[in-house]
């Protein structure tokens, strides 16, 4: 008889490098790092997106002994899709019988609460990956914030700022449910192993002396891409040969709106929209500077990866990011929504090679504190505490 604790990692979907990002990648790496002698790990996806990247991630997960399950196909109407995901997964979990549901992300948290109430009452852990959930739906944010302390056996924040925010909730204090700090982490060996040494400059036909900047992230409001484009337009006035690549995709009309903005800034020939890429780590390693213009974050995985492969970072000074990028020590920070300041940081990293190298060396040392193995051991301890 299998006496291992069964943990269902609940995420939106296997869409890393496409419609998904750091949250999904972190959850996958966590599932792989959990001790399989003590835990049976299931990767449960709210939705099936029917995209090629799903099959790649599913194959990798199954090779490492992790079962993969899907909810219904994703639909464009989010409310309906959430209800359908709950209904489909409820039927599956009645037979899977996980001991713990570990929900990652906003919608996985909603479905996780519903599943914990309507199946066999597994223990629910909710990991919060961002400081601002449901940015366009404040009432939903307030409702879920009230429900988590009552329905989740424990909550986890991936950064100090998130944990402080969760603990400030009066209901969390009344319910006396634990709130843990478990930082995002990366698998340094896997990050380096994933590199194929592909040459982005060769792909784009760029010579070695052309300054190459890049932003990796979904095309959403959170990532502050309009401000990054404005900063690059200012930079181009001082460094006309510079090139900017943007890796990621988005929903609805957002990609077209951003491309229209780039055209209005006369950047059509200097900005490359690379879309979803499975080789993002090679792209990050090819850059002279990684740019992060985010307006809010949790603990951004893409910055961790840049630090690991030795790419200097110019980022916005926001909670979460500043736990990784210490200004003038492991990277450069600029105020959010300030294109001029961000452009100055980008230019400094290109022109001052000594500064860039000093920051890279310190960043590589700093990133060793944020490993997926450390996070996995912390979660294993939490799982055991809940089951006892």
C-alpha positions in Angstrom: 0.0 0.0 0.0 1.3 3.4 -1.0 1.7 5.4 2.2 3.0 8.6 0.6 1.2 11.9 1.0 -0.5 12.7 -2.3 -0.2 16.4 -3.3 -2.1 17.9 -6.2 -0.3 20.9 -7.6 -3.2 23.0 -9.0 -2.1 25.5 -11.8 -3.8 27.2 -14.7 -2.1 25.1 -17.3 1.1 23.8 -18.9 1.7 27.0 -20.9 5.1 28.1 -19.8 6.8 30.1 -22.5 3.5 30.8 -24.1 0.4 32.2 -22.4 1.9 31.4 -19.0 5.1 32.4 -17.2 7.0 32.2 -13.9 4.1 30.9 -11.8 3.6 27.8 -14.0 7.3 27.2 -14.3 7.9 27.5 -10.6 5.0 25.0 -9.9 6.4 22.5 -12.4 9.9 22.7 -10.9 8.5 22.5 -7.4 6.6 19.3 -8.4 9.9 17.8 -9.8 11.9 18.8 -6.7 9.5 17.3 -4.1 10.8 14.1 -2.6 9.0 11.2 -4.4 9.8 8.8 -1.6 7.6 10.8 0.7 5.1 12.4 -1.7 3.1 11.4 -4.7 2.8 14.5 -6.8 0.0 15.2 -9.3 0.1 18.1 -11.7 -3.6 19.2 -12.1 -4.3 21.8 -14.7 -7.5 24.0 -14.6 -7.7 24.0 -18.4 -6.3 22.4 -21.5 -5.2 25.1 -24.0 -4.4 22.7 -26.9 -1.0 24.4 -27.6 2.2 22.5 -28.7 4.0 23.6 -25.5 1.6 21.6 -23.4 2.7 18.3 -24.9 6.4 19.2 -24.2 5.8 19.9 -20.6 3.5 16.9 -20.1 6.2 14.6 -21.5 8.8 16.0 -19.2 6.6 15.7 -16.1 5.6 12.1 -16.9 9.3 11.2 -17.4 10.0 12.4 -13.8 7.1 10.3 -12.4 4.5 13.0 -12.1 0.9 12.3 -13.1 -0.7 15.0 -15.3 -4.4 15.8 -15.4 -6.5 18.4 -17.2 -9.7 20.2 -16.8 -11.9 21.3 -19.7 -10.7 23.3 -22.8 -10.1 26.9 -21.9 -12.9 29.3 -23.0 -12.8 33.0 -23.6 -15.4 33.7 -20.9 -13.5 33.5 -17.7 -16.4 33.1 -15.3 -17.8 30.2 -17.3 -14.3 28.6 -17.7 -13.8 28.7 -13.9 -17.1 27.0 -13.2 -16.4 24.4 -15.9 -12.9 23.7 -14.4 -14.3 23.2 -11.0 -17.0 20.8 -12.3 -14.6 18.7 -14.4 -11.9 18.5 -11.7 -14.3 17.7 -9.0 -15.2 14.5 -10.7 -11.5 13.7 -11.2 -10.5 14.5 -7.7 -13.2 12.2 -6.3 -11.2 9.3 -7.7 -7.7 10.8 -7.3 -8.3 11.5 -3.6 -5.3 13.8 -3.0 -4.4 14.6 0.6 -3.4 18.1 -0.2 -4.5 20.5 -2.9 -1.7 23.1 -3.4 -3.2 26.0 -5.5 -0.9 28.4 -7.4 -2.4 31.7 -8.7 -5.6 33.6 -8.6 -8.0 31.3 -10.5 -6.4 28.1 -9.2 -7.1 29.5 -5.7 -10.8 30.0 -6.4 -11.1 26.5 -7.9 -9.0 25.1 -5.1 -11.4 26.5 -2.4 -14.4 25.1 -4.3 -12.8 21.7 -4.6 -11.8 21.6 -0.9 -15.5 22.1 0.0 -17.1 19.8 -2.6 -14.8 16.7 -2.8 -13.4 14.7 0.0 -12.3 17.7 2.0 -8.5 17.6 1.3 -6.3 20.2 3.0 -5.8 23.3 0.9 -2.6 25.3 0.6 -2.7 28.5 -1.3 0.5 30.1 -2.7 0.2 33.8 -3.6 2.6 34.7 -6.4 1.7 38.4 -6.9 1.2 41.4 -4.7 -1.9 42.5 -6.7 -4.5 39.8 -7.5 -7.4 40.5 -9.9 -6.2 44.0 -10.8 -9.3 44.6 -12.9 -11.8 43.1 -10.4 -11.3 44.6 -6.9 -14.5 43.1 -5.5 -13.3 39.6 -6.4 -10.0 40.4 -4.8 -11.7 41.4 -1.5 -14.0 38.3 -1.5 -11.2 35.9 -2.1 -9.0 37.6 0.5 -11.8 37.1 3.0 -12.3 33.4 2.1 -8.7 32.2 2.1 -8.1 32.6 5.9 -11.3 30.6 6.5 -10.9 27.8 3.9 -7.1 27.4 3.4 -5.2 25.3 5.9 -2.2 27.5 5.2 -1.2 30.4 2.9 2.3 31.0 1.4 3.8 34.2 0.0 6.7 34.0 -2.4 8.2 37.3 -1.2 8.4 39.3 2.0 6.0 42.0 0.7 3.4 39.4 -0.1 3.6 37.7 3.3 3.3 41.1 5.0 0.2 41.8 3.0 -1.4 38.4 3.7 -0.6 38.8 7.5 -2.2 42.3 7.6 -5.6 40.8 6.7 -7.7 41.0 9.9 -9.4 37.7 9.1 -6.1 36.0 8.8 -5.2 37.1 12.3 -8.6 36.0 13.7 -8.5 32.6 12.0 -4.9 32.0 13.2 -4.1 30.1 10.1 -0.4 30.1 9.3 1.1 32.4 6.6 4.5 31.1 5.4 7.3 32.9 3.5 8.7 30.5 0.9 10.6 32.4 -1.8 10.4 31.6 -5.4 13.3 29.5 -6.5 14.9 28.2 -9.6 16.7 24.9 -10.4 20.1 26.3 -11.3 21.3 23.0 -12.8 18.2 22.8 -15.0 18.5 26.4 -16.0 22.0 25.9 -17.2 21.2 22.5 -18.7 18.3 24.0 -20.8 20.7 26.2 -22.6 21.3 25.1 -26.2 23.8 28.0 -26.9 21.5 29.1 -29.7 22.6 32.5 -31.0 19.9 35.1 -31.1 22.1 37.6 -32.8 22.7 35.1 -35.6 18.9 34.4 -35.8 18.1 38.1 -36.2 21.1 39.0 -38.3 22.7 41.3 -35.8 26.4 41.9 -35.4 28.2 41.5 -32.1 28.6 45.2 -31.6 24.9 46.1 -31.6 23.5 46.7 -28.1 20.8 44.1 -27.5 18.1 44.7 -24.9 15.2 42.4 -24.1 12.0 41.9 -22.1 10.6 38.5 -21.3 7.0 38.3 -20.1 3.3 38.0 -21.0 1.9 41.0 -22.8 -0.2 42.2 -19.9 -0.7 45.4 -18.0 1.4 44.0 -15.1 4.6 43.9 -17.2 4.6 47.7 -17.9 5.6 47.1 -21.6 4.3 50.6 -22.7 6.9 52.2 -20.3 9.6 49.9 -21.6 8.9 50.9 -25.2 9.0 54.6 -24.2 12.3 54.0 -22.4 13.8 52.3 -25.4 12.6 55.1 -27.7 14.5 57.6 -25.4 17.5 55.3 -25.4 17.6 55.1 -29.2 18.1 58.8 -29.4 21.5 58.3 -27.7 22.3 54.8 -29.1 20.6 54.6 -32.5 21.9 51.1 -33.3 20.2 49.5 -30.2 17.8 46.7 -30.7 15.0 45.5 -28.3 13.4 42.1 -28.3 10.2 41.2 -26.6 9.4 37.5 -25.7 5.9 36.5 -24.8 2.3 36.6 -26.0 -1.0 37.8 -24.6 -4.7 37.6 -24.8 -7.2 39.7 -26.9 -6.1 42.9 -28.5 -3.2 43.7 -26.2 -0.4 42.5 -28.5 -1.7 44.5 -31.4 -2.1 47.6 -29.2 1.6 47.3 -28.1 2.8 46.9 -31.6 0.8 50.0 -32.6 2.5 51.9 -29.9 5.9 50.8 -31.1 5.0 52.0 -34.6 3.9 55.3 -33.2 7.3 55.6 -31.5 9.0 54.8 -34.8 10.5 51.6 -33.5 9.2 49.2 -36.1 12.7 48.4 -37.4 14.4 48.1 -33.9 11.9 46.1 -31.9 11.4 42.4 -32.6 8.3 40.7 -31.3 9.4 37.1 -30.8 6.2 35.7 -29.4 6.1 32.5 -27.3 9.5 30.8 -27.2 10.6 27.6 -25.6 14.2 28.8 -25.6 13.7 31.8 -23.5 16.7 31.0 -21.3 19.0 31.1 -24.4 17.4 34.5 -25.4 18.0 35.9 -21.9 21.7 34.7 -22.0 22.1 36.4 -25.4 21.0 39.8 -24.2 23.3 42.6 -23.2 20.7 43.8 -20.7 17.4 42.3 -19.5 14.7 44.9 -18.9 11.9 44.5 -16.4 9.3 47.3 -16.4 6.8 45.6 -14.2 4.3 47.6 -12.2 3.8 44.8 -9.6 5.4 41.4 -9.1 5.8 38.5 -6.7 9.4 37.3 -7.0 10.0 37.3 -10.7 11.5 34.1 -12.1 12.8 35.7 -15.3 15.1 38.0 -13.2 16.3 35.0 -11.2 17.2 33.3 -14.5 19.0 36.4 -15.8 21.0 36.5 -12.6 21.9 32.8 -13.0 23.2 33.1 -16.6 25.0 36.3 -16.1 22.8 38.9 -17.8 22.7 42.3 -16.1 19.3 43.6 -15.2 17.6 47.0 -15.3 14.3 46.8 -13.5 11.6 48.8 -11.8 11.9 49.5 -8.1 8.8 47.5 -6.8 8.3 45.1 -3.9 9.4 41.6 -4.8 11.8 42.7 -7.5 13.9 44.7 -5.0 14.4 41.5 -3.0 16.4 40.3 -6.0 17.8 43.5 -7.5 19.6 45.5 -4.9 20.3 48.8 -6.5 23.9 49.3 -7.5 24.8 45.9 -6.1 23.1 43.2 -8.1 21.5 45.3 -10.8 20.0 48.8 -11.4 16.5 50.0 -10.3 14.3 52.8 -11.6 11.0 54.0 -10.4 8.0 52.3 -12.0 6.2 54.3 -14.8 9.3 56.4 -15.3 10.6 55.7 -18.8 13.4 58.4 -18.6 14.9 56.8 -15.4 14.6 53.3 -16.9 16.4 54.5 -20.1 19.2 55.9 -18.0 19.7 52.6 -16.2 19.6 50.7 -19.5 22.3 53.0 -21.0 24.5 52.8 -17.9 24.7 49.0 -18.2 25.6 49.2 -21.9 28.2 52.0 -21.6 29.9 51.0 -18.3 31.2 47.5 -18.8 33.0 47.5 -15.4 29.7 48.3 -13.6 27.8 45.6 -15.6 30.4 43.0 -14.8 30.5 43.9 -11.1 26.7 43.6 -10.9 26.7 40.3 -12.7 29.3 38.7 -10.3 27.3 39.9 -7.3 24.0 38.7 -8.8 25.3 35.2 -9.5 26.2 35.0 -5.8 22.9 36.4 -4.6 20.8 34.1 -6.7 22.2 31.0 -5.0 19.9 31.9 -2.0 16.8 31.3 -4.2 16.9 27.6 -5.2 14.0 25.3 -5.9 15.5 22.6 -3.6 15.3 25.0 -0.6 11.7 25.8 -1.5 10.8 22.1 -1.9 12.2 21.2 1.6 10.2 24.0 3.1 7.0 22.8 1.4 7.7 19.3 2.4 7.9 20.4 6.0 4.6 22.3 5.6 2.9 19.3 4.0 3.9 17.1 6.9 2.7 19.6 9.5 -0.7 19.8 7.9 -1.1 16.0 7.7 -0.1 15.6 11.3 
